[in-house]
Amino acid sequence: MKTMLAACKTVEDEVKAAMDRLELDYPVIWLEGGLHDNIDRLRARMREVLAEAEGRCERLLVSLGYCGGGVSGLTTGRYTTVLPLADDCLSLFLGSMSARREAAQVPTYYLTAGWLRHENSVVANHDRMEAQYGPAKAVRMSNLMLKHYRRFGLVDTGVYDLEAVAGLVAPLAEKLGLGVEELPGDGSWLERLLTGPHESEDFLVIPPGGELGFSQWEALLLGGGAATPGG
């Protein structure tokens, strides 16, 4: 079965590392980083991705979760579509939704090196506000945006320098009075997305010409989740 993958550039490091480990060479359609900040833009880009895959594959793997509704309301092409039954990619990198819920017992703003690289990362946003409004006002604004969180959680996906990333986050955490903690990652869910089997409660398998909608994620989302990076 000819397979393609759709993935966000913010998770490029993890996806490429997993494909190398598994000796896979699927063609990849990359979504630009930062689309999660505007769900309408993410949905529009996903609509383009689904159209781009038409005629090029028999199976499309998508390494996104529900992502605030960015994959909802779409119709797939003439291929089978497989997605992790996750709220977003951070749960995928933690290994399970149960691991995500356990970590979320402490209100956590999750980060990886990939998330920090994109132009709307929490650190980049604070730096822009500081340059525009000054340090004191930037702290007040960031505190307002992050008032529900108690820590930054760095998910150790095993593909980036954790100490270096912690060093990037630590100055902002100190200004805001937040902790910085390392959380163990688990690549097994991502690897199962890439290789199968997909016949489990961890995946949505959408037949050709199927539809993606809130009802498919309803039990997961209403059962409680955690915050998506970038907001």
LINDA-V631466 format. One record per pair of residues at least 6 apart in sequence whose C-alpha atoms are under 6 Angstrom apart, sorted by the first residue. I is the first residue (numbers start at 1). GAP is how many residues later the second one is. If there is no record, write none. Layout:
I|GAP, I|GAP
This chain:
2|55, 2|56, 3|54, 3|56, 3|57, 4|22, 4|23, 4|24, 4|56, 5|23, 5|55, 5|56, 5|57, 6|22, 6|23, 6|24, 6|56, 7|23, 7|56, 8|22, 8|23, 9|21, 9|22, 9|23, 9|24, 10|23, 10|104, 10|105, 11|103, 35|7, 39|31, 42|28, 43|27, 43|28, 50|26, 54|23, 58|21, 59|20, 59|21, 59|22, 60|21, 61|20, 61|21, 62|21, 64|24, 64|25, 65|19, 65|21, 65|22, 65|23, 65|24, 66|21, 66|22, 67|20, 67|21, 72|140, 72|141, 73|139, 73|140, 74|137, 74|138, 75|135, 75|136, 76|133, 76|134, 77|131, 77|132, 78|130, 78|131, 79|129, 80|126, 80|127, 80|128, 81|124, 81|125, 82|122, 82|123, 83|120, 83|121, 84|118, 84|119, 85|117, 85|118, 85|119, 91|6, 91|9, 93|92, 93|93, 93|94, 94|91, 94|92, 95|91, 95|94, 107|42, 107|43, 108|41, 108|43, 108|44, 108|45, 109|43, 109|44, 110|42, 110|43, 110|119, 111|43, 112|42, 112|43, 129|9, 130|8, 150|28, 151|27, 151|28, 151|29, 152|28, 153|28, 153|29, 154|28, 154|29, 155|28, 155|29, 155|30, 156|27, 156|28, 156|29, 157|28
